[in-house]
Structures are given as C-alpha cells and as structure tokens.
Amino acid sequence: MLSSKPDLQEIARSRPEFAEAPRVWHTYLKPELEAREQDRRAAIHKATLLTWTISAVIILPLVFVAIALTHNEYAAMAAGYVGFLIARYATSSLRAHEQRLHTQIKELIVGTACLPLGFDYDPMRDTLEDLGNKKTLLANYDDALRVDYMTDQDDPTGAVWRLRDAALLDYFDSRRFEDHVSGERSGVRFDAVDARLTTGSGSHTTNILSGLLVHAEYPVPFEGRTILMRRGTDHMRDQLKDLQRVRLVSPEWESKFSVWGTDQVAARALLTPDRMERILALEDHFEGGKLRVLFEDGHLTLALNTGNLFEAGGTMKRLADPSRFIYTLHHLGLLCDVIDGFTAREWASQKLQ
C-alpha cells in the first residue's frame, strides 16, 4: 500500500514495470517540464495582470457609475456582470493558451507514464488549431477556453452501448470522454477511457458515471451473457427478463452484488471464489464505486466510478513537480489492478495501491 505522499522510490518499488520511474523522471521528463516552466509562468502572469487591469479599468468604474446614476444595487450588479463579460472576452486568448499548455503537459506526462507498460495514450482533445478551423478563436470563446472533450464523440472502447444494452447503465443525455488508454495487459487486449455520463443540466445534473470504462478480451472462452451489478443499482432488473438470477454461496458477496445470466454454469465458472474475492477487494478500494460488469461475446466490459483519473495537475504549480508523474503512475497501476482482477490467473488483493 502506498503512503499518503509517495515518492519516486516508493512508486518504483510498487510494481516491476515502474522500476525505471526515477531514471525516466530525472533524465527525460523533468528536463522536458523545466523547459516549459517559463512559458507557464508567463502565461499565468499575463492572464492575472490583464484580469486585474480590466477589473480596475472597466468593472469597478462601471459599478460606481451605475450606483451613482441609479442608486440601485441591481443596476450595479448588472453593470458588474457586463464588465465581467468584457473581461472574459478580453482574456480568452491568454486563458486558452494556458489551457493548451495544460493539455500539452498532461499528454507528455501520461504518455510517458504509459511507456513502461507498453500502453498507447490518446488525450482525446481537440486542439486550438482544430477549433480555429471551425470558427475564429474569440468568436468560439467557450470551446477555445475549455478545449473541451466533444460531447458527440463515439466511445473509443465501445463499452457504453454494450452496457446500455445489458441494462447496466441508466439513461443519459450527455457523454464526455477523455484519456483513452489501450494496449495489452498480461496477454489481454484492452481499451479504457475516463468517461462522464450525465443527465439533466445545470444544478439538476445527475452523474450516471464518472470514472472508468473498460472493454477487454477475456482470456478464457465462455458461453452466454453474465452481468454483475452492485446491490441497489439493479432497479432496471425488469429489463433482465431473459436472464436468470445466479445465487453464489457467499453472504458478503450477496450483500453487495447481484448476478444475472443466461447460463448458471457459465456464470459460476466466471465468478469463482477467487475472482469474487478480487472483486470484493476492488469494491472496497473504490469505496462503493457502483461496479457494473458484463461478460459477453468473449469480452469483459465494465464501468466503475473512480472519479477523474490521469490528471497530471493544473498549471498553477510548477511543472517539474514529481507528484505529477507519481500520481499518474499510481492511476495507471490502478487500471492494471482492475484488469488483472478479472483476467489474471494470479492476483492478490494487496496489489491494490
């Protein structure tokens, strides 16, 4: 188990693939980040200076004039909001540059962290140049500032629609994907992505999923369809009429999960006592992450609320901070543990870091 503030040596000892992490940090990643540090400081300084200047020159005078002329607090608030919009528009190009720097740093750190594991990484972001081809930067302010993950993207793993078809995901009307990690783990091909599925808008937004989607080849042939869901999330069981409830002899398991399948024998072959122990360990580690799993067509597909993974930190702290690399490796290690927990022949709960 990692300490609350692990260092490079500790993360290197946590698993064999990370043994070279200190060398990679000191010889490659740290120099690359230090070379970008001046750009980070300049971007933040310019954005901060311009924001304060506009506040002093535009927003405050607008508020004072509104109060002097109308003696109405609502007029002052309206004037302040107009000033805010002007400031937002005027600083958009600088803030967009800062966001682009954040994206580049994240891609560098996560991409480097994936190398010892042999994984491929795609941040799944539009670049500012892509946005510029659609509209001018300032006219497209909102997109330019966020460099957002396009909500009409197709899920790169194919997991969403498989889980929806299996009644393992509630209805959602907005989807967003980032950080597509793919490759092979212990001979198992997989795709994973950080996903946010929501319904509603504004203060009425409900999270359906905020975390990992994984779609992987299953190393052992099996028949039919088996689904696993957290107890309390099986309210869609009326859509499971073609499946049978699978009872497993474990009071702890039955208190946390329900299992349904087309073939009782196949389901029990998949969910052996050893594998149930692994899944319970995952459940405990992610503190009730509403694990949802589908075994079908030779593949394992799962959704797990993990929060936002693979974030290498913002631009407000220095770039060459080793914690950026350490926690990225930590998150990749968790992804490996999730995949291993379902597919590896040998696995121990203490692997979870």
SVG drawing of the C-alpha trace seen along z (x, -y; Angstrom):
<svg xmlns="http://www.w3.org/2000/svg" viewBox="-40 -60 59 85">
<polyline fill="none" stroke="black" stroke-width="0.4" points="0.0,0.0 1.4,-3.4 1.8,-6.1 -0.3,-9.2 2.5,-11.1 4.6,-8.5 7.9,-9.4 9.6,-8.2 11.4,-5.4 8.2,-4.1 6.3,-4.1 9.3,-2.3 9.0,0.4 5.3,0.8 5.4,2.9 8.2,4.1 7.0,2.1 7.7,-1.1 11.3,-0.2 12.8,-2.7 10.5,-5.6 13.2,-7.6 15.6,-7.4 12.9,-8.4 11.9,-11.3 15.4,-12.7 16.8,-12.0 13.8,-12.8 10.6,-14.1 11.9,-16.6 14.2,-18.4 11.2,-18.5 9.0,-20.1 11.6,-22.5 12.0,-23.7 8.3,-24.7 8.3,-26.3 9.0,-29.8 6.1,-29.6 3.8,-28.5 4.8,-31.4 4.5,-33.9 1.0,-32.7 -0.3,-32.9 1.4,-36.3 -0.2,-37.8 -3.6,-36.4 -3.5,-37.5 -2.2,-41.0 -4.8,-41.5 -7.6,-40.3 -6.7,-42.8 -6.2,-45.6 -9.6,-45.1 -11.2,-44.8 -9.7,-48.2 -10.3,-50.0 -13.7,-48.6 -15.6,-46.6 -15.2,-48.9 -15.9,-52.1 -19.0,-50.5 -20.3,-49.6 -19.6,-53.0 -21.2,-54.8 -24.3,-52.5 -24.6,-53.2 -24.1,-57.0 -26.7,-57.2 -29.4,-54.8 -28.8,-54.3 -29.9,-50.7 -28.0,-47.7 -29.5,-45.6 -28.2,-48.1 -24.7,-47.8 -24.9,-44.0 -25.9,-44.2 -23.0,-46.6 -20.6,-44.3 -21.8,-41.4 -21.3,-43.4 -17.8,-44.2 -17.2,-40.5 -18.3,-39.5 -15.9,-42.1 -13.1,-40.8 -13.9,-37.3 -13.8,-38.1 -10.6,-40.2 -8.6,-37.5 -9.9,-34.5 -6.9,-34.1 -4.5,-34.2 -6.6,-31.7 -6.9,-29.5 -3.1,-29.5 -2.8,-28.5 -5.3,-25.6 -3.4,-24.5 -0.2,-24.3 -2.1,-22.3 -3.2,-19.8 0.3,-19.5 1.8,-18.9 -0.8,-16.3 -0.2,-14.5 3.6,-14.5 3.3,-13.1 0.6,-10.5 2.1,-9.4 5.5,-8.9 3.9,-7.0 2.3,-4.6 5.6,-3.7 6.9,-1.2 3.6,0.6 3.5,0.7 0.2,-1.2 -0.9,-3.8 -2.4,-7.1 -4.7,-9.5 -5.9,-12.5 -9.0,-12.8 -8.9,-16.6 -9.5,-19.0 -6.5,-21.3 -6.9,-25.0 -5.9,-24.7 -8.8,-22.3 -11.1,-24.8 -9.7,-27.6 -10.6,-25.8 -14.3,-25.9 -14.6,-29.5 -12.3,-32.3 -10.8,-31.8 -12.7,-34.6 -16.0,-34.0 -15.8,-30.4 -14.7,-31.5 -16.3,-28.8 -14.8,-26.0 -11.5,-27.7 -11.2,-28.2 -12.1,-24.7 -10.6,-22.9 -13.4,-20.6 -13.9,-16.9 -16.6,-16.9 -19.9,-15.6 -20.8,-13.9 -17.7,-11.7 -18.1,-8.0 -16.9,-6.0 -13.5,-4.6 -13.9,-1.5 -17.4,-0.5 -18.3,0.1 -21.2,-2.4 -23.6,-0.9 -22.8,2.7 -23.6,1.8 -26.7,-0.1 -27.9,2.9 -27.3,5.0 -29.3,2.6 -26.2,1.8 -26.3,-2.0 -29.2,-4.3 -30.4,-6.8 -28.0,-9.7 -28.3,-12.6 -24.7,-13.9 -21.5,-12.0 -17.9,-13.1 -14.7,-11.0 -11.0,-11.7 -7.8,-9.8 -8.1,-6.8 -5.5,-4.2 -5.2,-1.0 -2.8,1.9 -2.1,5.4 -2.0,6.4 -0.8,10.0 -1.8,11.1 -5.2,9.4 -6.0,6.7 -8.0,3.8 -9.3,0.3 -10.0,-2.0 -11.3,-5.6 -12.2,-8.1 -15.9,-8.9 -18.5,-11.2 -22.2,-10.4 -24.8,-12.7 -28.5,-13.6 -30.1,-17.0 -28.3,-20.3 -27.1,-23.0 -27.9,-22.4 -30.2,-19.5 -27.3,-17.5 -27.1,-13.9 -24.0,-11.8 -24.7,-8.4 -21.0,-7.5 -17.8,-9.4 -14.9,-7.1 -13.5,-4.2 -15.0,-2.3 -13.0,0.8 -13.6,3.2 -11.2,6.2 -10.7,9.6 -11.5,12.4 -8.7,15.0 -10.9,18.0 -13.9,19.0 -17.3,18.8 -20.9,19.2 -23.9,16.8 -24.2,13.5 -23.4,12.8 -23.9,9.5 -22.9,8.3 -24.2,5.2 -24.0,3.5 -26.9,4.2 -29.1,1.1 -28.4,0.4 -30.4,3.3 -33.6,1.2 -33.5,2.0 -34.0,5.7 -37.3,5.6 -35.1,5.4 -33.4,8.7 -36.4,10.9 -34.4,13.2 -31.8,13.8 -31.8,16.0 -30.7,14.8 -27.4,16.5 -27.0,17.3 -23.5,17.6 -22.7,19.1 -21.2,16.1 -23.1,13.9 -20.7,11.0 -21.0,11.2 -24.8,11.5 -25.0,8.4 -23.0,6.3 -23.7,7.7 -26.4,9.4 -25.5,11.6 -27.7,12.5 -27.0,14.8 -28.3,16.9 -26.4,19.9 -26.0,20.7 -23.0,23.0 -21.1,20.4 -21.8,17.7 -20.4,19.7 -17.3,20.7 -16.6,17.0 -17.3,16.0 -15.1,18.4 -14.5,17.9 -11.0,16.4 -12.5,14.0 -15.3,13.0 -12.6,12.2 -10.8,10.0 -14.0,8.1 -14.8,7.5 -11.3,6.1 -11.9,3.7 -15.2,2.7 -13.6,1.9 -10.8,0.0 -13.1,-2.2 -15.5,-2.6 -18.7,-1.5 -17.8,-2.6 -21.0,-1.1 -19.1,1.6 -21.1,2.9 -19.7,5.8 -20.8,7.6 -19.3,10.9 -20.4,11.5 -19.1,12.4 -15.7,13.3 -15.2,9.9 -15.3,8.3 -16.9,4.9 -17.1,2.8 -17.9,-0.6 -16.6,-1.8 -17.0,-5.2 -13.4,-6.1 -13.5,-9.9 -11.3,-11.7 -8.1,-9.7 -4.9,-10.5 -4.9,-14.2 -1.3,-15.4 -2.2,-18.6 -3.0,-22.1 -0.8,-25.0 -0.8,-26.8 2.0,-24.8 5.5,-24.3 5.6,-21.8 8.6,-19.8 6.9,-18.6 7.4,-14.8 4.0,-14.3 2.5,-14.8 4.4,-11.8 3.9,-9.8 0.1,-10.0 -0.2,-9.4 1.8,-6.1 -0.4,-5.4 -3.6,-5.7 -2.2,-3.5 -1.4,-1.0 -5.0,-1.0 -6.1,-0.4 -3.8,2.6 -5.2,3.9 -8.8,3.6 -7.9,5.5 -5.9,8.1 -8.6,8.6 -10.9,10.0 -8.5,11.6 -5.2,12.6 -4.7,16.2 -2.8,15.0 -3.8,11.9 -3.6,10.7 -5.7,8.0 -2.6,6.3 -1.7,5.4 -4.2,2.5 -2.1,-0.5"/>
</svg>
